Amino acid sequence: MCGRFVVANVGSELVGVLRVDLEGDDLPLPSFNIAPTDPASIVLDSAKTEPPTRRLERARWGLVPGWAKDPSVGTRAFNARSEELEDKPMFRGALQKRRAVVPASGYYEWQRAGGGKVPHYIHPIDDAPLFFAGLYEWWKDPAKAADDPSRWMLSFTILTRDAHGPLASVHDRMPVFMDPDHADAWLDPTAENARDILDAAVDAAEEVSDGLEARVVSSAVGNVRNNGPELIAPISS
């Protein structure tokens, strides 16, 4: 699973790689300890225009489907198993029409060791941006007025798969890494073969994972109040 991740920079660095047309004006600041329910930036293709407009938007981590009574359901939907999406009502509709890419610098995973867990920071060896396959949803707050812009909340989940290669020694699951070459097809809301696109992305993710490294970091990352570049600094295991 992926329960914490890092975005060390935002905005323009990501636009060139994914060819974003429009950036939101309230994008989150860099963070070294993003946890579920925190805001993060996601890339999506809006079907409201023809052709679709690629946007970099602020979103809440933890998918809240449109039929949810309140946002609390998102606290347990920050990850989605890629192999089970069609079987889960929470994710089935988003897989077909509302797919996203979540930019990151890296993510944390905890490895069981002895009687405890050791946190690792996993990131590209060359420090290039890392992209996770995701799904997004819009949720309307019925308690707010129809003309209140804050009535609509954008949320997302990160897809996971069985871990591959050396990363499997840290944890048995890992995010579905999105190769930029597959991003256009994945983001296209008009594409009807979502499962085929996802399966191709999962296969390509193995090559991406080969370019990652994991290093032991401070247990301070376990406290969501801690946030700073010292959290990703290597320590002796």
VEXVEXKE-729424 format. One line per 5 residues: number of its first residue (from 0); their letters; for each residue x, y, z of N, C-alpha, C. Coordinates in pm, 1 decimal. Layout:
residues N
NUM	a	X/Y/Z/X/Y/Z/X/Y/Z; ... $
This chain:
residues 237
0	mcgrf	84.1/-119.3/0.0/0.0/0.0/0.0/87.4/124.0/0.0; 26.0/236.2/-27.0/96.2/364.2/-23.9/17.4/455.2/68.2; 70.5/480.6/189.1/-2.8/558.5/286.8/55.8/694.8/315.0; 172.5/723.8/261.7/236.2/855.7/274.0/319.2/878.5/147.9; 319.9/1000.9/99.8/410.3/1030.3/-11.8/461.5/1173.0/-3.1 $
5	vvanv	555.4/1203.7/-92.5/628.8/1330.5/-90.2/611.5/1401.7/-223.1; 584.8/1531.0/-216.4/589.3/1617.8/-334.6/679.5/1734.3/-298.0; 802.9/1727.2/-343.8/902.6/1826.7/-304.1/893.0/1955.3/-385.3; 820.0/1951.5/-496.6/800.6/2071.9/-577.9/670.5/2056.6/-656.3; 616.8/2165.5/-704.8/487.3/2160.6/-772.1/489.8/2247.2/-897.5 $
10	gselv	383.4/2233.7/-975.9/360.4/2326.7/-1085.9/442.6/2304.5/-1209.5; 524.9/2403.1/-1244.9/587.3/2409.9/-1376.2/672.7/2288.6/-1409.2; 736.5/2227.0/-1309.5/821.5/2111.0/-1337.9/740.3/1996.1/-1396.4; 613.4/1985.6/-1357.9/528.8/1876.0/-1402.4/460.5/1906.0/-1534.5; 439.7/2032.0/-1565.1/364.6/2070.1/-1683.5/431.8/2022.2/-1811.3 $
15	gvlrv	563.9/2036.8/-1818.0/634.1/1999.8/-1940.4/626.6/1852.3/-1970.3; 633.0/1769.2/-1868.8/634.0/1624.7/-1889.0/496.4/1573.6/-1929.7; 391.5/1621.6/-1863.8/256.3/1572.3/-1890.0/173.3/1667.7/-1975.7; 233.8/1777.4/-2019.7/168.4/1871.7/-2111.2/34.5/1920.6/-2055.4; 39.0/1976.3/-1935.5/-80.3/2030.1/-1871.4/-120.8/2161.3/-1938.6 $
20	dlegd	-251.0/2177.4/-1966.5/-302.7/2299.1/-2029.7/-335.8/2407.1/-1928.2; -381.4/2365.9/-1808.6/-431.8/2461.4/-1711.7/-391.4/2419.8/-1571.1; -331.2/2512.6/-1496.4/-294.2/2487.7/-1357.5/-389.4/2558.6/-1263.4; -436.1/2487.8/-1161.2/-521.0/2549.7/-1060.7/-447.1/2658.7/-987.2; -523.0/2757.0/-935.7/-457.9/2870.1/-867.9/-441.9/2847.9/-718.1 $
25	dlplp	-480.5/2728.8/-669.9/-467.4/2700.5/-526.7/-394.5/2568.6/-502.9; -293.7/2541.4/-585.1/-220.4/2416.1/-572.5/-151.7/2407.5/-436.2; -146.6/2288.0/-376.8/-82.1/2273.2/-245.7/66.8/2304.6/-252.2; 119.1/2348.9/-141.1/262.4/2373.1/-129.0/336.1/2239.6/-122.2; 467.4/2239.1/-148.7/543.9/2115.8/-132.5/525.4/2056.5/6.4 $
30	sfnia	526.7/1924.9/14.9/509.6/1856.5/143.0/593.4/1729.9/144.4; 654.4/1702.3/258.0/736.9/1583.2/273.0/666.0/1474.4/354.2; 536.6/1493.4/378.9/464.5/1393.6/458.1/314.3/1403.4/429.2; 275.6/1377.8/305.2/134.7/1382.8/266.4/66.4/1256.1/315.6; -41.4/1273.1/391.0/-115.9/1161.6/448.4/-259.4/1163.3/396.2 $
35	ptdpa	-331.3/1053.7/408.5/-471.9/1051.6/366.5/-551.6/1165.9/429.8; -638.5/1224.5/350.4/-722.3/1343.1/374.9/-647.0/1473.5/351.3; -513.5/1468.4/331.8/-438.0/1588.4/297.4/-461.2/1625.0/151.1; -438.8/1752.3/114.4/-447.9/1791.7/-25.9/-320.0/1758.6/-102.2; -335.4/1728.9/-229.7/-222.5/1705.9/-319.5/-266.1/1747.0/-459.3 $
40	sivld	-171.3/1761.5/-549.2/-203.3/1796.0/-687.4/-219.4/1669.5/-770.4; -320.6/1669.6/-857.4/-340.3/1558.6/-950.1/-359.1/1614.4/-1090.7; -332.8/1531.1/-1189.2/-353.8/1566.8/-1329.0/-474.2/1489.4/-1380.3; -565.0/1559.5/-1446.5/-682.4/1495.2/-1505.0/-715.6/1562.6/-1636.6; -787.1/1491.5/-1722.1/-836.5/1546.5/-1847.6/-985.5/1574.2/-1831.5 $
45	sakte	-1025.1/1701.4/-1836.6/-1165.2/1739.1/-1821.2/-1239.8/1716.8/-1951.9; -1349.1/1641.6/-1944.3/-1428.8/1611.1/-2063.4/-1527.6/1722.8/-2095.7; -1525.2/1830.9/-2018.9/-1619.8/1940.2/-2043.6/-1584.6/2021.3/-2166.6; -1464.3/2000.1/-2220.2/-1422.9/2071.1/-2341.3/-1389.8/1968.9/-2449.5; -1386.6/2014.6/-2572.0/-1351.5/1927.6/-2684.3/-1240.4/1993.9/-2764.1 $
50	pptrr	-1117.9/1939.7/-2767.3/-1079.1/1816.8/-2696.8/-1069.4/1841.0/-2546.2; -1056.6/1733.7/-2465.4/-1048.1/1749.2/-2320.1/-931.2/1839.0/-2279.5; -950.3/1914.8/-2172.2/-847.6/2003.4/-2119.5/-771.2/1933.1/-2008.0; -639.9/1928.5/-2021.3/-557.8/1865.4/-1918.4/-528.6/1966.5/-1808.4; -565.2/1928.7/-1686.0/-556.9/2021.7/-1573.6/-474.3/1964.1/-1460.0 $
55	lerar	-403.0/2052.6/-1392.3/-333.2/2019.6/-1268.2/-414.5/2083.5/-1157.1; -476.4/2000.1/-1070.5/-573.4/2049.4/-974.2/-543.0/2002.8/-832.0; -587.6/2080.8/-736.1/-580.7/2044.6/-595.9/-691.3/1943.4/-566.1; -657.0/1836.6/-492.3/-755.6/1733.9/-459.2/-725.4/1675.1/-321.8; -827.9/1619.6/-259.6/-816.2/1556.8/-127.7/-783.1/1409.5/-145.9 $
60	wglvp	-681.9/1361.7/-70.8/-640.8/1221.7/-84.6/-736.4/1132.2/-6.4; -803.0/1043.8/-79.8/-903.2/954.6/-24.6/-1031.0/971.2/-104.2; -1062.3/875.9/-190.9/-1171.2/891.4/-286.7/-1307.2/899.5/-217.6; -1384.0/1002.3/-253.7/-1520.2/1021.1/-203.3/-1614.6/1017.0/-322.6; -1684.0/905.7/-345.8/-1774.4/896.1/-461.1/-1892.6/990.1/-448.9 $
65	gwakd	-1953.8/1022.5/-561.3/-2062.8/1117.5/-561.6/-2181.7/1076.0/-477.8; -2200.3/944.6/-458.0/-2315.5/896.4/-382.1/-2291.0/891.4/-231.0; -2171.6/925.9/-187.0/-2140.1/919.5/-44.0/-2221.2/1022.5/34.3; -2261.3/986.5/156.9/-2336.1/1078.2/241.8/-2247.0/1188.1/298.9; -2119.7/1155.0/321.7/-2025.6/1254.3/373.2/-1884.2/1211.7/334.9 $
70	psvgt	-1784.7/1300.1/348.5/-1648.1/1270.1/302.5/-1575.1/1163.8/382.6; -1629.7/1120.7/496.0/-1556.4/1028.0/582.5/-1524.7/895.6/513.8; -1602.2/858.7/412.5/-1576.7/733.8/342.4/-1438.4/735.0/277.0; -1387.4/854.0/245.4/-1257.9/865.0/179.2/-1140.1/827.1/266.0; -1157.8/825.0/397.6/-1046.1/793.3/486.0/-998.0/650.1/468.2 $
75	rafna	-1081.6/562.0/415.3/-1039.5/424.3/392.7/-1026.2/391.3/243.7; -1029.2/493.5/160.1/-1019.6/471.7/15.3/-903.7/550.8/-44.7; -792.0/556.1/28.5/-676.3/628.7/-25.6/-596.8/543.0/-122.7; -613.7/410.7/-114.9/-555.3/317.4/-211.7/-665.9/231.8/-271.3; -642.3/181.7/-392.1/-735.6/89.6/-456.8/-654.4/-18.0/-527.5 $
80	rseel	-685.2/-143.6/-500.4/-615.4/-253.9/-566.1/-651.2/-256.1/-714.7; -551.6/-243.4/-799.7/-577.5/-231.9/-943.3/-647.5/-354.6/-1000.4; -623.9/-471.5/-940.3/-681.2/-594.7/-992.8/-826.6/-614.6/-950.0; -878.7/-527.2/-862.4/-1013.8/-546.0/-809.0/-1108.2/-430.6/-841.7; -1068.2/-337.3/-925.7/-1145.8/-215.2/-946.4/-1286.7/-242.1/-996.7 $
85	edkpm	-1300.4/-334.8/-1091.6/-1432.8/-361.1/-1148.8/-1527.4/-425.4/-1048.1; -1472.1/-484.0/-942.0/-1554.0/-552.0/-841.1/-1600.2/-458.9/-729.7; -1550.0/-336.3/-727.6/-1579.7/-244.1/-618.0/-1664.3/-126.7/-669.2; -1789.6/-113.3/-621.9/-1873.3/-1.4/-665.9/-1808.2/134.6/-644.5; -1724.7/146.4/-541.6/-1660.5/274.1/-513.1/-1566.1/317.9/-624.1 $
90	frgal	-1507.5/220.6/-695.2/-1405.6/252.7/-795.0/-1447.8/224.5/-938.3; -1552.1/145.7/-957.4/-1588.2/98.1/-1090.9/-1616.5/212.0/-1188.3; -1698.4/307.7/-1147.9/-1733.0/418.1/-1236.8/-1615.0/506.8/-1268.2; -1531.8/534.4/-1168.3/-1414.7/619.9/-1189.4/-1316.1/555.4/-1285.5; -1303.1/423.1/-1280.0/-1213.3/354.6/-1372.8/-1254.2/382.0/-1517.0 $
95	qkrra	-1381.9/388.0/-1542.8/-1429.1/405.8/-1679.5/-1414.0/548.9/-1730.1; -1433.0/648.5/-1643.5/-1440.7/786.0/-1692.2/-1354.6/887.6/-1617.9; -1305.2/854.4/-1500.0/-1238.5/955.9/-1418.1/-1104.0/904.3/-1368.5; -1009.2/904.5/-1459.5/-875.2/853.4/-1429.2/-778.7/971.1/-1413.2; -681.8/953.7/-1325.1/-589.5/1063.1/-1292.9/-446.7/1012.5/-1285.6 $
100	vvpas	-353.8/1106.2/-1287.8/-212.9/1080.4/-1260.7/-175.0/1166.9/-1140.1; -107.7/1105.2/-1043.8/-68.8/1175.1/-921.0/82.8/1194.5/-922.6; 130.7/1316.7/-942.6/275.8/1341.4/-943.8/332.8/1336.3/-802.4; 453.2/1283.5/-790.3/519.5/1274.8/-660.0/670.0/1276.5/-679.1; 739.2/1301.1/-569.9/884.9/1288.0/-568.4/925.5/1149.6/-520.0 $
105	gyyew	841.1/1089.2/-436.2/866.8/956.2/-381.9/758.2/923.0/-281.4; 770.5/808.4/-217.3/671.6/768.7/-117.3/738.6/687.5/-7.6; 667.5/670.7/102.9/719.0/595.9/216.9/652.3/458.2/224.5; 730.2/362.5/270.0/676.0/229.4/298.0/744.4/176.9/423.2; 669.4/97.1/499.8/721.8/43.3/624.9/748.3/-105.8/610.7 $
110	qragg	870.5/-145.7/641.9/912.0/-286.1/633.6/909.7/-347.6/773.2; 845.6/-463.4/782.9/843.8/-533.6/911.5/983.7/-585.7/943.1; 1029.3/-558.7/1063.8/1162.3/-602.3/1105.9/1159.9/-628.5/1255.8; 1185.9/-752.6/1293.0/1181.3/-787.5/1433.8/1041.1/-767.3/1489.0; 1030.5/-688.2/1592.6/899.8/-661.4/1651.3/840.0/-530.0/1608.9 $
115	gkvph	898.5/-465.2/1508.7/846.8/-334.9/1468.0/847.7/-316.3/1317.8; 838.1/-190.6/1277.0/839.1/-156.3/1135.3/940.3/-45.9/1110.0; 1013.7/-58.3/1000.6/1118.2/37.5/966.1/1073.8/117.3/843.5; 1065.0/251.3/852.7/1021.6/330.6/737.5/1131.3/343.7/631.7; 1090.2/333.6/507.3/1179.8/352.6/393.2/1123.1/463.0/303.3 $
120	yihpi	1212.2/542.1/245.6/1172.4/639.2/144.5/1211.4/580.7/9.0; 1113.9/568.2/-80.6/1133.9/507.0/-212.2/1118.4/615.8/-317.5; 1217.1/628.6/-404.2/1217.7/738.8/-500.0/1301.8/702.9/-621.4; 1284.5/775.0/-734.3/1367.9/751.3/-852.0/1514.9/779.8/-822.3; 1601.1/693.8/-871.0/1744.6/710.7/-849.2/1793.4/843.5/-906.0 $
125	ddapl	1734.9/885.3/-1019.7/1778.9/1009.8/-1083.4/1698.7/1130.9/-1037.6; 1614.5/1112.9/-935.4/1532.9/1221.6/-879.8/1436.1/1283.3/-980.1; 1402.2/1209.0/-1085.4/1299.7/1254.2/-1179.3/1162.8/1244.5/-1111.2; 1060.8/1315.5/-1163.2/926.9/1302.0/-1105.4/876.8/1158.3/-1116.5; 798.9/1117.4/-1018.7/736.9/985.4/-1016.1/586.6/1006.5/-1033.6 $
130	ffagl	522.4/920.7/-1111.8/379.6/935.8/-1137.3/305.4/809.3/-1096.5; 198.1/827.4/-1017.6/113.2/716.8/-976.6/-15.4/718.6/-1059.4; -63.0/601.1/-1096.5/-195.4/591.5/-1158.3/-300.4/611.8/-1049.6; -402.1/691.2/-1079.2/-505.5/719.0/-980.4/-642.9/730.1/-1042.7; -741.6/744.6/-958.1/-880.0/771.0/-997.9/-926.9/893.6/-921.1 $
135	yewwk	-1021.8/966.5/-977.6/-1073.3/1083.8/-907.2/-1225.7/1085.8/-909.9; -1283.1/1163.8/-818.7/-1427.8/1183.2/-811.9/-1457.5/1325.2/-764.3; -1574.4/1374.4/-803.1/-1627.9/1499.9/-750.5/-1741.2/1467.0/-653.7; -1741.1/1531.2/-535.7/-1847.6/1511.9/-437.3/-1911.5/1645.6/-404.7; -2044.8/1648.6/-404.2/-2119.4/1771.1/-377.3/-2169.3/1771.6/-233.6 $
140	dpaka	-2133.4/1875.0/-158.2/-2174.8/1887.9/-18.6/-2318.1/1940.6/-14.1; -2414.3/1858.3/27.5/-2554.5/1902.1/27.7/-2583.9/2010.5/130.6; -2492.8/2031.7/225.3/-2516.0/2131.7/329.2/-2481.1/2273.2/283.5; -2418.4/2285.6/166.4/-2376.6/2417.4/118.4/-2467.3/2465.2/6.1; -2473.6/2595.5/-10.3/-2560.5/2656.0/-111.4/-2516.2/2617.0/-251.9 $
145	addps	-2612.5/2614.7/-343.2/-2584.9/2572.8/-480.1/-2483.7/2663.1/-549.0; -2478.1/2791.0/-508.8/-2384.6/2884.2/-573.0/-2253.6/2898.7/-496.7; -2230.7/2813.7/-397.2/-2106.9/2817.0/-318.9/-2000.0/2734.9/-391.5; -1891.7/2797.8/-440.3/-1787.9/2722.8/-513.3/-1725.5/2610.4/-431.7; -1723.9/2625.5/-299.1/-1662.0/2523.1/-214.3/-1753.2/2401.8/-194.4 $
150	rwmls	-1872.3/2405.7/-256.6/-1964.4/2293.6/-241.8/-1908.9/2166.6/-305.3; -1824.4/2183.8/-405.9/-1770.2/2068.8/-478.6/-1630.8/2034.4/-428.3; -1610.5/1908.4/-395.8/-1480.7/1861.1/-348.1/-1425.2/1757.4/-445.5; -1300.9/1777.7/-488.9/-1230.3/1684.4/-575.5/-1144.4/1593.6/-489.0; -1154.7/1463.1/-510.2/-1076.7/1368.4/-430.5/-1016.9/1262.0/-521.5 $
155	ftilt	-920.4/1185.8/-468.2/-852.6/1086.4/-551.1/-806.0/967.8/-467.7; -776.3/860.5/-537.0/-712.7/743.3/-477.2/-594.1/702.3/-562.7; -497.6/633.9/-503.2/-378.6/584.1/-573.3/-393.3/433.5/-592.2; -373.0/386.5/-715.3/-384.9/244.4/-745.0/-259.1/169.4/-700.6; -277.7/46.7/-654.9/-164.9/-36.3/-612.4/-166.3/-170.4/-685.5 $
160	rdahg	-54.9/-238.2/-678.6/-37.0/-369.6/-741.4/61.8/-449.0/-656.9; 80.2/-577.8/-690.4/182.1/-657.7/-624.4/318.7/-594.7/-647.3; 400.1/-595.0/-544.8/533.7/-536.9/-556.6/620.1/-619.0/-651.4; 712.8/-550.3/-716.1/800.5/-612.6/-816.2/946.0/-587.1/-780.5; 1029.7/-686.0/-807.2/1173.6/-668.9/-792.3/1216.4/-642.0/-648.8 $
165	plasv	1323.0/-563.7/-630.3/1376.3/-537.5/-495.8/1275.7/-473.7/-401.9; 1179.0/-399.2/-454.7/1081.2/-333.0/-368.4/994.0/-433.3/-293.9; 984.1/-555.1/-346.1/903.2/-657.2/-279.6/961.4/-695.8/-144.1; 1089.2/-669.5/-123.0/1150.1/-701.0/6.2/1111.7/-599.3/113.1; 1061.1/-484.0/70.0/1018.0/-380.2/164.8/871.0/-399.3/200.1 $
170	hdrmp	786.3/-420.4/97.5/643.0/-438.8/119.1/587.4/-518.8/2.4; 478.2/-592.4/25.8/424.3/-678.6/-79.7/336.3/-604.8/-179.7; 308.1/-475.5/-154.5/232.5/-394.1/-248.9/312.0/-268.9/-282.9; 284.1/-212.3/-400.0/343.9/-85.4/-438.5/245.9/-11.6/-528.3; 263.5/119.8/-543.6/175.9/193.7/-634.3/191.4/145.5/-778.2 $
175	vfmdp	88.6/168.1/-859.1/101.8/148.1/-1003.4/170.3/272.2/-1057.8; 295.5/257.5/-1098.0/371.9/369.6/-1150.7/329.4/393.6/-1295.1; 302.8/517.8/-1328.1/255.6/553.1/-1461.2/370.1/605.3/-1546.5; 409.5/527.5/-1644.8/507.7/573.4/-1741.9/445.6/690.3/-1819.3; 517.3/803.0/-1833.9/460.5/916.3/-1907.6/410.8/878.3/-2046.9 $
180	dhada	469.0/775.4/-2107.9/424.5/733.3/-2240.5/283.4/675.9/-2239.2; 235.9/630.1/-2123.2/101.8/574.6/-2111.9/2.3/676.4/-2056.4; 50.6/792.9/-2016.0/-36.6/889.4/-1948.7/-149.5/939.5/-2038.1; -121.7/966.7/-2164.6/-225.8/1019.7/-2253.2/-343.8/924.0/-2263.1; -315.6/797.9/-2284.3/-423.2/699.1/-2296.8/-496.5/682.3/-2164.1 $
185	wldpt	-423.0/680.6/-2053.7/-484.4/661.4/-1921.7/-576.6/778.5/-1886.3; -535.0/900.1/-1917.4/-612.0/1018.1/-1880.8/-730.5/1044.3/-1973.0; -729.8/992.2/-2092.4/-834.4/1019.6/-2191.7/-970.7/970.9/-2142.6; -1064.7/1062.0/-2109.6/-1193.6/1019.3/-2056.4/-1284.0/955.2/-2160.7; -1246.1/965.5/-2288.7/-1329.0/905.2/-2393.8/-1285.6/762.3/-2425.9 $
190	aenar	-1171.2/719.9/-2372.8/-1123.2/584.1/-2400.1/-1214.9/482.2/-2332.9; -1251.1/378.4/-2405.7/-1345.9/279.3/-2354.0/-1278.9/151.0/-2305.5; -1151.9/136.3/-2331.3/-1081.0/12.9/-2293.5/-993.2/37.1/-2171.2; -1054.2/86.1/-2062.5/-978.1/125.0/-1943.4/-897.2/10.0/-1886.6; -952.8/-108.6/-1882.8/-880.1/-223.0/-1827.3/-757.2/-255.0/-1910.3 $
195	dilda	-767.6/-250.7/-2042.5/-652.0/-278.1/-2127.7/-543.6/-173.1/-2105.7; -585.4/-47.2/-2094.2/-489.1/60.4/-2070.7/-419.3/40.0/-1936.5; -496.7/3.7/-1834.4/-439.4/-17.4/-1702.0/-344.5/-136.3/-1701.6; -382.6/-245.4/-1765.9/-295.2/-363.0/-1770.3/-162.3/-330.0/-1837.8; -167.8/-248.8/-1944.6/-43.7/-208.7/-2012.3/40.9/-121.7/-1920.4 $
200	avdaa	-25.2/-34.4/-1843.9/47.8/51.5/-1750.2/111.2/-29.9/-1639.4; 40.0/-130.7/-1589.5/94.1/-217.8/-1485.2/218.4/-289.7/-1534.9; 213.5/-339.6/-1658.6/330.0/-407.2/-1715.9/448.1/-311.1/-1728.2; 420.1/-188.6/-1775.8/527.0/-90.4/-1794.2/582.3/-42.9/-1659.8; 500.9/-52.5/-1556.0/543.4/-5.8/-1423.5/661.2/-85.2/-1370.4 $
205	eevsd	677.6/-208.1/-1415.3/789.3/-288.9/-1367.8/922.3/-226.6/-1408.8; 925.8/-168.9/-1528.9/1048.9/-103.2/-1572.9/1074.2/22.4/-1490.0; 966.0/96.1/-1456.7/980.3/214.7/-1373.1/1034.7/176.5/-1236.0; 979.8/69.2/-1178.7/1021.9/28.9/-1044.2/1168.1/-12.5/-1040.6; 1222.1/-58.4/-1153.0/1364.0/-95.3/-1158.0/1454.8/25.9/-1142.2 $
210	glear	1398.6/146.1/-1165.7/1477.6/268.4/-1153.1/1459.1/339.6/-1020.5; 1402.2/267.6/-921.6/1379.3/326.5/-790.7/1475.2/269.1/-688.1; 1498.0/343.7/-582.3/1577.1/293.4/-471.1/1503.7/321.7/-340.9; 1527.6/237.4/-241.8/1465.8/252.4/-109.8/1575.3/274.6/-6.6; 1554.9/371.6/80.6/1651.7/395.5/187.2/1578.3/411.4/319.7 $
215	vvssa	1643.1/365.6/425.7/1586.1/375.9/558.9/1587.6/522.3/602.9; 1475.0/567.3/659.7/1464.1/705.2/706.6/1413.3/706.7/850.4; 1405.6/823.5/906.3/1368.7/839.9/1046.6/1223.9/797.4/1073.6; 1200.6/742.2/1190.7/1065.8/705.0/1231.8/978.3/828.0/1254.8; 1037.6/947.4/1249.2/961.2/1070.5/1266.8/854.1/1086.6/1159.9 $
220	vgnvr	872.0/1020.3/1046.1/772.1/1030.1/939.4/639.0/970.8/982.7; 640.5/886.9/1083.6/517.4/826.0/1130.7/421.7/924.7/1195.4; 469.6/1041.0/1233.5/385.9/1144.6/1293.3/349.0/1244.4/1184.4; 219.3/1256.0/1153.9/176.8/1341.8/1044.3/207.9/1489.4/1070.2; 235.9/1524.8/1194.8/269.4/1664.8/1225.0/410.0/1700.4/1177.5 $
225	nngpe	494.4/1601.2/1156.4/630.9/1626.9/1110.8/631.9/1644.7/960.1; 700.7/1748.4/914.3/702.8/1775.9/770.4/824.4/1861.0/736.8; 918.7/1802.3/666.6/1038.6/1874.8/626.4/1133.3/1783.4/553.7; 1231.4/1838.3/481.7/1323.6/1756.5/403.1/1405.5/1659.3/486.2; 1414.8/1683.2/617.9/1490.9/1589.4/702.5/1423.1/1452.7/707.7 $
230	liapi	1294.8/1444.5/675.2/1225.0/1315.8/679.9/1274.4/1218.3/573.5; 1327.6/1269.3/462.9/1375.6/1179.6/356.5/1525.4/1158.2/362.3; 1591.5/1216.5/460.8/1736.4/1198.2/475.1/1766.1/1055.2/516.8; 1868.0/991.2/458.4/1900.4/852.3/493.9/1958.8/842.6/633.9; 1927.1/733.1/701.6/1989.4/703.3/830.4/2039.0/560.6/825.3 $
235	ss	2124.0/523.5/918.9/2174.5/386.9/924.0/2064.9/294.7/973.4; 2052.4/178.3/909.0/1948.8/82.3/947.7/1991.6/5.8/1071.7 $
